[in-house]
């Protein structure tokens, strides 16, 4: 909404201008925190290089000199005054997020004034929280004060309102139900099983909430916000700079050029572009909105039905959440939850992500064959001029810098900062149109607003997670799942998969992940697989819930763009993303897919990955990796063709059933079953192609005689 001026020119609303200013300020806070590591390294290097005899000093003398040196002392004072982690990565992000989100809402009249008032109240309350945190002695445990019992309910109300307005009623109602449960769990009868809770009074429950969620750093300020603010937001800025530079259009041209020559080339371009976008953003719905407006119309013009066009974009964008190196927020949650460096998770996700997109590619390919849709015409495949070829470095250089630092540095914020710096410098050098304060301002505004929405939903997730833990429900559910874990592994995995999908139908993947993992917390060892395998199993199914009907968020975002029915789009997206439902089971039963590439750290001169959360790559043979790569590729070929009912020619119902059976059997972790299934699957493909070739030869001979 804009305010008219006398000349008829529309100007931004005052609220929008304030929101933009706050968004840029938020980005500067994000960059300051991410740069703290590199700045600290620079200060130490400067002191070392300007001090004679540094190497001969004792470590104690070196520490003293670092504190007393003019630069070291100045940085230390700045660090104490501003870089205190609690205020910088918890307090300030949530202040900016709430104020930006409220002021940016497009509501007229009274609601606008209400939002302004709510923004002022939220800023004041969280600002007071930050001051209190800074003023509290680090050795003392913060306690609730009388004013907190007034402020906290107000903040919860604002949080629930923002969640409802920005992310829909489902998650807001879900939060409210947990709040109600927390206060009423003592009234539930014993026959409600794990729902029945303590007999604490309402006053005691309120005191527990205020003490844990406001006086201390739980609830809104809990682990979800800590992970996102500490590790994720810098990547939002990283991707926003690249997109604002004009790299998005170039990305689409590259995708069309690479895949346009395949059967169904227009749809493959969507898959390729979304995979590339996924390396930068890692968010399904935002990928759909950003790339779908460009790809979906092209897919429809190629001859695909509207619901399938939307489904292609939804399924391809969903894969961005598991696409290294910048995976979705939930991947950082995994790193924090199991105490594993993020770089190991990135390497573990390489092959699963590639197989996800291979499955998507094959499904689109066979559907194109079924509908008789060929490749893009040669004239429709854009060529890159010499200048655009140089501009491709805007992807190569930042991603190379980011990947390198993720490999050699355990600090994710530091890697993100250097990746951002490389992206900004590359964009300024390669894109002349980006060399203006206005363009950089717009990039920072977009990054700040996106970061604000992420922090808002993460705060709601933190509230849910905190209530689950504080109510004791997590412990009771853990006991139940631990009992289930004593049964067959496959049954346990099915239960976890169904729980992830059902919860994920209305919740973001991060919320789904936390709820499931908290429930599994005491039963992970009983399940009998490495924690990373189980956690990524939950992640994949939480991610796949975004394309699983009846509530498929990514498909629902794509359907209006395609002009299609959301439910049909959701079912088509689930079929296109079939690989995503198989991959978690595959890497549990075939761990080579997840762990063997960890030897990359040894090849690059580092130490081998060693953590209780993972399997030792040395225990896995290269033959096992080669087998599962070949078997999984064959399985995806068989299943994708069977679902489409098409390969070189139409498949009969019997052929389709045989392919489905062989496709699943080849993944069974027993050679006595998998090897014959692979032989049968290969034979089915060969026989079909030989028969089709004979039919085509006969038809050609009949036409010529």
C-alpha positions in Angstrom: 0.0 0.0 0.0 1.3 3.5 -0.9 0.3 7.0 0.0 -0.6 9.3 -3.0 1.2 12.5 -3.4 0.2 15.7 -5.1 1.8 14.7 -8.4 0.1 11.4 -8.5 3.3 9.5 -7.8 3.0 6.7 -5.2 5.3 6.8 -2.3 6.0 4.1 0.3 4.0 4.2 3.5 5.8 5.6 6.5 5.5 2.2 8.2 7.2 0.6 5.2 10.0 3.0 5.3 10.5 2.3 9.0 10.3 -1.4 8.3 12.9 -1.1 5.6 15.2 0.9 7.8 14.9 -1.7 10.6 15.5 -4.5 8.0 18.8 -3.0 7.0 19.7 -2.5 10.7 18.8 -6.2 11.3 21.2 -7.2 8.5 24.0 -5.1 10.0 23.4 -6.9 13.3 23.6 -10.3 11.5 26.8 -9.2 9.7 28.3 -7.9 12.9 27.9 -11.2 14.7 29.1 -13.2 11.7 32.1 -11.0 11.4 33.1 -11.2 15.0 35.2 -14.4 14.4 37.1 -12.9 11.4 37.6 -9.6 13.3 39.0 -11.5 16.3 41.4 -13.4 14.1 42.5 -10.1 12.5 43.1 -8.5 15.9 45.2 -11.5 17.0 47.2 -11.5 13.7 47.8 -7.8 14.0 49.1 -8.0 17.6 51.3 -11.0 16.7 52.8 -9.4 13.6 53.5 -6.0 15.3 55.0 -7.4 18.5 58.7 -8.4 18.5 59.4 -11.7 20.2 55.8 -12.8 20.3 56.8 -16.4 19.6 59.1 -16.4 22.6 56.4 -15.3 25.0 54.6 -17.6 27.3 50.9 -18.1 26.7 50.0 -16.1 29.8 52.1 -13.1 28.6 50.5 -13.4 25.2 47.0 -13.3 26.7 48.0 -10.3 28.9 49.4 -8.5 25.8 46.2 -9.2 23.8 44.2 -7.5 26.6 46.5 -4.5 27.0 47.3 -3.8 23.4 45.5 -0.8 22.1 43.7 -2.7 19.3 43.1 -5.8 21.4 41.9 -3.8 24.4 39.6 -1.8 22.1 38.1 -4.9 20.5 37.7 -6.5 23.9 35.7 -3.5 25.2 33.6 -3.5 22.1 33.0 -7.3 22.6 31.9 -6.8 26.2 29.7 -3.9 25.3 27.9 -5.2 22.2 28.9 -8.8 21.3 27.5 -10.5 24.3 25.9 -13.5 22.6 22.7 -13.6 24.6 21.7 -10.1 23.6 23.1 -10.2 20.1 21.8 -13.5 18.9 18.6 -13.7 21.0 17.4 -10.3 22.1 18.2 -8.1 19.1 17.0 -10.6 16.4 13.6 -11.0 18.0 13.2 -7.2 18.6 13.9 -6.5 14.9 11.8 -9.5 13.7 8.7 -8.5 15.6 8.9 -4.8 14.8 9.6 -5.4 11.1 6.8 -8.0 10.7 4.2 -5.8 12.4 5.0 -2.6 10.6 5.2 -4.4 7.2 1.7 -5.8 7.4 -0.7 -4.4 4.8 -3.7 -3.4 6.8 -5.7 -0.1 6.6 -7.0 2.1 9.3 -7.3 0.9 12.8 -5.4 -2.2 12.3 -2.4 -0.2 11.2 -2.4 1.8 14.4 -2.9 -1.5 16.3 0.2 -2.9 14.6 2.2 0.2 15.4 1.2 -0.1 19.1 2.1 -3.8 19.2 5.4 -3.0 17.6 6.2 -0.4 20.2 5.1 -2.7 23.1 7.1 -5.7 21.7 10.2 -3.5 21.2 9.9 -2.1 24.7 9.4 -5.5 26.3 12.2 -7.2 24.5 14.4 -4.2 24.9 13.9 -4.4 28.7 14.7 -8.1 28.5 18.0 -7.4 26.8 18.9 -4.7 29.4 18.2 -7.1 32.2 20.3 -9.8 30.6 23.2 -7.5 30.2 22.8 -6.2 33.8 22.5 -9.6 35.4 25.7 -11.0 36.9 26.9 -14.0 34.9 27.3 -16.0 38.0 23.6 -15.6 39.1 20.6 -17.5 37.9 18.0 -15.0 36.7 14.7 -15.1 38.5 11.2 -13.8 37.6 10.1 -10.5 38.9 6.4 -9.3 39.5 6.5 -7.2 36.3 7.4 -10.3 34.3 4.1 -11.9 35.0 2.4 -9.0 33.2 4.9 -8.6 30.3 5.2 -12.3 29.5 1.5 -12.9 28.6 1.5 -9.8 26.5 4.5 -11.1 24.5 2.9 -14.5 24.1 -0.2 -12.9 22.7 1.8 -10.8 20.2 3.8 -13.9 19.2 0.6 -15.9 18.6 -1.0 -13.0 16.6 2.1 -12.7 14.4 2.3 -16.4 13.8 -1.4 -16.4 12.8 -1.0 -13.5 10.4 2.2 -14.6 8.8 1.9 -18.4 8.7 -1.7 -19.3 9.0 -4.2 -20.4 11.7 -2.9 -24.0 11.9 0.4 -23.4 13.7 -1.2 -20.6 15.8 -3.9 -22.9 17.0 -1.3 -25.6 17.6 0.6 -23.2 19.8 -2.5 -22.3 21.7 -3.5 -25.9 22.3 -0.1 -26.6 23.8 -0.5 -23.6 26.1 -3.9 -24.8 27.2 -2.6 -28.3 27.7 0.3 -27.0 29.9 -2.2 -25.4 32.3 -4.8 -28.2 32.2 -2.7 -31.3 32.0 -3.2 -32.0 35.8 -7.0 -32.2 35.2 -6.8 -35.0 32.7 -7.8 -38.5 33.9 -5.3 -41.4 33.9 -7.0 -43.1 31.0 -5.6 -40.3 28.7 -2.2 -42.1 29.0 0.8 -40.0 28.1 -1.3 -36.8 28.1 -2.0 -36.9 31.8 0.5 -34.7 33.6 1.4 -33.1 36.9 -1.1 -31.8 39.5 0.5 -28.3 39.6 -1.8 -25.3 40.1 -2.4 -22.6 37.5 -0.3 -20.2 39.5 2.6 -22.8 39.7 2.4 -23.4 36.0 2.4 -19.7 35.2 5.5 -19.2 37.4 7.2 -22.1 35.7 6.5 -20.6 32.3 7.7 -17.1 33.2 10.8 -18.4 35.0 11.9 -20.7 32.1 10.6 -18.8 29.1 11.2 -15.2 30.1 13.5 -14.8 33.1 15.8 -17.4 31.5 16.6 -18.3 27.9 14.0 -20.9 27.1 10.8 -21.0 25.1 10.9 -18.1 22.6 14.6 -17.8 23.2 15.3 -21.5 23.2 17.5 -23.7 21.0 15.6 -23.0 17.7 16.2 -19.3 17.9 19.8 -19.8 19.2 20.6 -22.0 16.2 18.9 -19.8 13.6 20.3 -16.5 14.9 23.8 -18.0 15.4 24.2 -19.9 12.2 21.4 -19.4 9.6 20.6 -15.8 9.2 24.0 -15.0 7.6 23.0 -17.4 4.8 19.8 -15.5 4.2 21.9 -12.3 3.6 24.2 -14.3 1.4 21.4 -15.6 -0.9 19.6 -12.3 -1.0 22.7 -10.4 -2.2 23.1 -12.9 -5.1 19.5 -12.8 -6.1 19.3 -9.0 -5.9 22.4 -8.7 -8.1 20.5 -10.1 -11.1 21.9 -13.6 -10.7 18.4 -15.1 -10.5 17.7 -14.4 -14.2 21.1 -15.7 -15.1 20.4 -18.8 -13.1 17.3 -19.5 -15.1 19.2 -19.1 -18.4 21.8 -21.5 -17.2 19.2 -24.1 -16.2 17.4 -23.8 -19.5 20.7 -24.1 -21.4 21.8 -27.2 -19.4 18.5 -29.1 -19.6 16.6 -27.8 -22.6 17.8 -30.5 -24.9 16.2 -33.3 -22.8 12.8 -34.7 -23.4 10.5 -32.4 -21.3 13.2 -29.8 -21.2 11.0 -27.0 -19.9 10.2 -29.0 -16.8 13.8 -30.0 -16.3 14.8 -26.4 -16.3 12.5 -25.9 -13.3 14.1 -28.8 -11.5 17.7 -27.5 -12.3 16.9 -23.9 -11.4 15.3 -24.9 -8.1 18.2 -27.2 -7.2 20.6 -24.3 -7.9 18.3 -21.9 -5.9 18.3 -24.5 -3.1 22.0 -24.1 -2.7 21.3 -20.4 -1.8 18.0 -20.3 0.1 17.0 -23.8 1.4 13.3 -22.9 1.8 10.6 -24.7 -0.2 7.8 -22.2 -0.2 10.1 -19.2 -1.0 11.7 -21.2 -3.8 8.3 -21.9 -5.3 7.3 -18.2 -5.1 10.6 -16.9 -6.4 11.3 -19.4 -9.3 7.7 -20.6 -9.9 6.5 -17.4 -11.4 9.2 -17.9 -14.1 9.2 -21.7 -14.5 5.6 -22.7 -14.2 4.3 -20.7 -17.2 7.1 -22.1 -19.3 6.3 -25.7 -18.3 2.6 -25.2 -19.1 3.5 -23.7 -22.6 5.6 -26.8 -23.3 2.4 -28.9 -23.0 2.3 -30.2 -19.4 -1.0 -29.9 -17.6 -1.3 -27.1 -15.1 -1.4 -29.3 -12.0 1.7 -31.1 -13.1 3.5 -27.9 -13.9 2.9 -26.6 -10.4 3.8 -30.0 -8.9 7.2 -30.0 -10.7 8.1 -26.7 -9.2 6.8 -27.7 -5.7 8.8 -31.0 -5.7 11.9 -29.4 -7.1 11.8 -26.5 -4.6 11.3 -29.0 -1.7 14.6 -30.5 -2.5 16.3 -27.2 -1.8 15.9 -27.9 1.9 18.3 -30.8 1.7 20.6 -29.4 -1.0 24.1 -28.6 0.2 26.0 -26.4 0.9 23.2 -24.1 2.3 20.6 -26.6 3.4 17.4 -25.6 5.2 17.2 -24.3 8.7 16.4 -27.7 10.0 19.9 -29.0 9.0 21.4 -26.5 11.5 19.0 -27.8 14.1 20.4 -31.2 13.5 24.0 -30.0 14.1 23.0 -28.3 17.3 20.9 -31.2 18.6 23.5 -34.0 18.2 26.6 -31.8 18.7 28.0 -32.4 15.3 29.8 -29.9 13.1 27.6 -28.7 10.3 30.2 -29.5 7.6 29.8 -33.2 8.3 26.0 -32.9 7.8 26.7 -31.2 4.5 28.9 -34.0 3.2 26.4 -36.6 4.4 23.6 -34.9 2.5 25.4 -34.8 -0.9 24.4 -38.2 -2.3 20.8 -38.1 -0.8 20.2 -34.7 -2.4 21.6 -35.8 -5.7 19.3 -38.9 -5.7 16.3 -36.7 -4.8 16.9 -34.7 -7.9 17.6 -37.7 -10.0 14.3 -39.2 -9.0 12.6 -35.9 -9.8 14.3 -35.7 -13.2 13.3 -39.3 -14.1 9.7 -38.8 -13.1 9.4 -35.7 -15.2 11.2 -37.4 -18.1 8.8 -40.3 -18.2 5.8 -38.1 -17.9 7.1 -36.0 -20.8 7.5 -39.3 -22.8 3.9 -40.3 -21.9 2.5 -37.0 -23.0 4.6 -36.8 -26.1 6.4 -33.6 -25.0 9.9 -33.2 -26.5 12.9 -31.1 -25.8 12.8 -27.3 -26.0 13.4 -26.1 -29.6 16.9 -25.0 -30.3 15.8 -21.4 -30.7 14.1 -21.5 -27.3 17.3 -22.5 -25.5 19.0 -19.3 -24.4 22.6 -18.9 -25.2 25.0 -17.2 -22.8 26.9 -14.4 -24.3 30.6 -13.9 -23.3 29.7 -11.4 -20.6 27.1 -13.8 -19.1 29.6 -16.6 -19.1 31.9 -14.5 -17.0 29.0 -13.6 -14.8 28.6 -17.3 -13.9 31.5 -16.7 -11.6 29.0 -15.0 -9.3 27.9 -18.5 -8.3 31.2 -20.4 -8.5 33.3 -18.0 -6.4 31.0 -17.5 -3.4 29.9 -21.2 -3.3 33.6 -22.3 -3.6 34.6 -19.9 -0.7 31.6 -21.0 1.4 32.3 -24.7 0.8 36.0 -24.3 1.5 35.4 -22.6 4.8 32.7 -25.1 5.8 35.3 -27.8 5.2 38.3 -26.2 7.0 36.5 -24.1 9.6 34.2 -25.5 12.3 32.7 -22.0 12.6 29.5 -21.8 10.5 29.0 -18.0 11.0 32.6 -17.4 9.9 32.1 -19.5 6.8 28.8 -17.7 6.1 30.5 -14.3 6.5 33.3 -15.1 4.0 30.7 -16.5 1.6 28.7 -13.3 1.9 31.8 -11.2 1.3 32.7 -13.2 -1.8 29.1 -12.9 -3.0 29.0 -9.1 -2.5 32.4 -8.5 -4.2 31.6 -10.8 -7.1 28.2 -9.2 -7.6 29.7 -5.7 -7.6 32.4 -6.7 -10.1 30.3 -8.8 -12.5 27.0 -7.0 -12.5 27.3 -3.2 -13.3 23.6 -2.7 -12.5 24.3 -3.7 -8.9 26.8 -1.0 -8.3 24.5 1.4 -6.6 23.5 2.2 -3.1 19.9 1.7 -4.1 20.4 -1.9 -5.2 22.5 -2.9 -2.2 19.8 -1.2 0.0 17.1 -3.3 -1.7 19.2 -6.5 -1.2 19.6 -5.8 2.5 15.9 -4.9 2.9 14.9 -8.1 1.3 17.3 -10.1 3.5 16.2 -8.3 6.6 12.5 -8.9 5.9 13.0 -12.6 5.1 15.2 -13.0 8.3 12.4 -11.3 10.3 9.8 -13.9 9.1 12.1 -16.8 9.9 12.9 -15.5 13.4 9.1 -15.0 14.0 8.2 -18.6 13.1 11.3 -19.9 15.0 10.1 -18.1 18.1 6.8 -19.9 17.9 8.6 -23.2 17.4 10.7 -22.5 20.5 7.5 -21.9 22.5 6.0 -25.2 21.3 9.3 -27.1 22.0 9.6 -25.5 25.4 6.0 -26.4 26.4 6.5 -30.0 25.3 9.6 -30.3 27.5 8.4 -28.3 30.5 5.1 -30.1 30.6 6.8 -33.5 30.9 5.1 -34.7 27.7 8.4 -35.3 26.0 9.6 -37.7 28.6 6.4 -39.7 28.6 6.3 -39.9 24.8 10.0 -40.9 24.9 9.2 -43.9 27.1 6.4 -44.9 24.7 8.7 -44.7 21.7 11.5 -46.4 23.5 9.1 -49.3 24.0 8.3 -49.3 20.3 12.0 -49.3 19.6 12.3 -52.7 21.1 10.4 -54.0 18.1 11.5 -54.4 14.5 13.5 -51.5 13.1 11.3 -51.2 10.1 8.2 -50.7 12.2 9.9 -48.1 14.3 11.0 -46.2 11.2 7.5 -46.4 9.8 6.0 -44.9 13.0 8.6 -42.1 12.9 8.0 -41.4 9.2 4.2 -41.2 9.7 4.6 -39.0 12.7 6.9 -36.6 10.8 4.6 -36.4 7.8 1.4 -36.0 9.9 2.9 -33.2 12.0 4.6 -31.7 9.0 1.3 -31.2 7.2 0.7 -28.1 9.2 4.0 -27.3 10.8 7.3 -26.1 9.3 9.9 -28.8 9.0 11.9 -27.3 11.9 9.0 -27.6 14.3 8.2 -31.1 13.1 11.8 -32.1 13.6 12.1 -30.8 17.1 8.8 -32.4 18.3 9.8 -35.9 16.9 13.4 -35.7 18.0 12.5 -34.6 21.5 10.1 -37.5 21.7 12.9 -39.8 20.6 15.6 -38.3 22.8 15.7 -41.2 25.3 15.1 -43.9 22.8 17.6 -43.1 20.1 20.2 -45.6 21.3 17.5 -48.2 21.6 16.6 -47.7 18.0 20.0 -49.1 17.1 21.2 -46.8 14.4 23.6 -43.8 14.5 22.0 -40.6 15.7 22.8 -38.7 12.5 20.9 -41.4 10.5 17.9 -41.1 12.7 17.9 -37.3 12.8 18.3 -37.0 9.0 15.5 -39.7 8.6 13.2 -37.3 10.5 14.4 -34.3 8.5 13.7 -35.9 5.1 10.1 -36.9 6.1 9.5 -33.5 7.7 10.7 -31.9 4.5 8.6 -34.2 2.3 5.5 -33.2 4.3 5.5 -30.0 2.3 4.4 -32.0 -0.8 2.3 -34.6 1.0 -1.5 -34.1 0.7 -3.9 -33.1 2.2 -1.8 -30.2 3.5 1.1 -29.8 1.1 2.4 -26.2 1.7 4.8 -26.1 -1.3 2.2 -27.5 -3.6 -0.5 -25.1 -2.3 1.9 -22.2 -3.0 2.5 -23.5 -6.6 -1.1 -24.2 -7.4 -2.4 -20.6 -7.7 0.6 -19.7 -10.0 -0.3 -22.7 -12.2 -4.0 -22.1 -12.0 -4.5 -25.6 -10.8 -6.4 -27.5 -8.1 -4.2 -27.6 -5.0 -5.0 -31.2 -4.0 -4.3 -32.5 -7.5 -1.1 -30.5 -7.5 -0.2 -32.0 -4.1 -0.6 -35.6 -5.2 1.3 -35.0 -8.4 4.2 -33.4 -6.4 4.3 -36.4 -4.1 4.6 -38.7 -7.1 7.4 -36.5 -8.6 9.2 -36.4 -5.3 8.9 -40.2 -4.8 12.7 -40.5 -4.2 12.3 -38.3 -1.1 10.2 -41.0 0.6 12.7 -43.7 -0.2 16.0 -42.0 0.5 15.6 -42.1 4.3 15.0 -45.8 4.4 17.9 -46.4 1.9 20.5 -44.5 4.0 19.4 -46.3 7.2 19.8 -49.7 5.7 22.6 -48.8 3.4 24.7 -46.4 5.5 27.4 -46.1 2.7 25.1 -43.6 1.0 25.3 -41.3 4.0 28.8 -41.8 5.5 31.3 -43.0 2.9 32.0 -39.6 1.5 33.2 -38.4 4.9 36.6 -39.6 3.7 36.7 -36.3 1.8 38.1 -34.7 5.0 41.0 -37.1 5.0 41.6 -36.5 1.3 41.8 -32.7 1.9 44.5 -33.3 4.5 42.2 -33.2 7.6 41.5 -35.7 10.2 38.9 -38.3 9.6 35.4 -37.6 10.9 35.1 -39.0 14.4 31.9 -38.7 16.3 29.5 -41.0 18.2 26.7 -39.4 16.1 28.1 -41.0 12.9 29.4 -44.3 11.6 33.1 -44.6 10.9 33.6 -44.3 7.1 36.4 -46.8 7.4 33.9 -49.5 8.4 32.1 -49.1 5.0 33.6 -50.5 1.8 33.6 -48.7 -1.5 31.9 -51.8 -3.0 29.0 -51.1 -0.7 28.8 -47.5 -1.9 29.0 -48.6 -5.6 26.3 -51.2 -5.1 23.8 -48.9 -3.5 24.4 -46.1 -6.1 23.8 -48.6 -8.9 20.8 -50.3 -7.1 19.2 -47.0 -6.2 19.5 -45.6 -9.7 17.9 -48.8 -11.1 15.2 -48.6 -8.5 14.3 -45.0 -9.3 14.3 -45.8 -13.0 11.9 -48.7 -12.5 9.6 -46.9 -10.0 9.4 -43.6 -12.0 8.6 -45.4 -15.2 6.0 -47.6 -13.5 4.3 -44.6 -11.9 4.2 -42.8 -15.3 3.2 -46.0 -17.1 5.7 -45.1 -19.8 9.3 -45.8 -20.9 10.2 -46.2 -24.5 6.5 -47.1 -25.0 3.4 -47.6 -22.9 3.8 -50.1 -20.1 1.1 -52.7 -19.5 -0.4 -53.1 -16.0 1.6 -56.3 -15.5 4.8 -54.6 -16.5 4.1 -51.7 -14.1 3.4 -54.1 -11.2 6.6 -56.1 -11.9 8.7 -52.9 -12.0 7.3 -51.6 -8.7 8.1 -55.0 -7.1 11.6 -55.1 -8.5 12.2 -51.5 -7.7 11.5 -52.0 -4.0 13.1 -55.4 -3.8 16.5 -54.2 -5.2 16.8 -51.9 -2.1 16.4 -54.7 0.4 19.6 -55.0 2.4 20.0 -58.7 1.7 22.0 -59.8 -1.3 19.9 -63.0 -1.7 16.9 -60.7 -2.5 18.5 -57.6 -3.9 20.8 -59.3 -6.5 18.0 -61.3 -8.2 15.7 -58.3 -8.1 18.4 -56.2 -9.8 18.8 -58.8 -12.5 15.0 -59.0 -13.0 14.7 -55.2 -13.1 17.5 -54.9 -15.7 15.8 -57.7 -17.7 12.5 -55.9 -17.6 14.1 -52.7 -19.0 16.0 -54.6 -21.6 13.0 -56.7 -22.8 10.8 -53.7 -23.0 13.3 -51.8 -25.1 14.0 -54.8 -27.4 10.3 -55.4 -27.9 9.7 -51.7 -28.6 12.6 -51.7 -31.1 11.1 -54.7 -32.9 7.7 -53.1 -33.0 9.1 -49.9 -34.4 11.1 -51.9 -37.0 8.0 -53.8 -38.1 6.0 -50.6 -38.3 8.7 -49.0 -40.4 8.8 -52.0 -42.8 5.0 -51.9 -43.2 5.1 -48.2 -44.0 7.8 -48.7 -46.7 6.1 -51.6 -48.5 
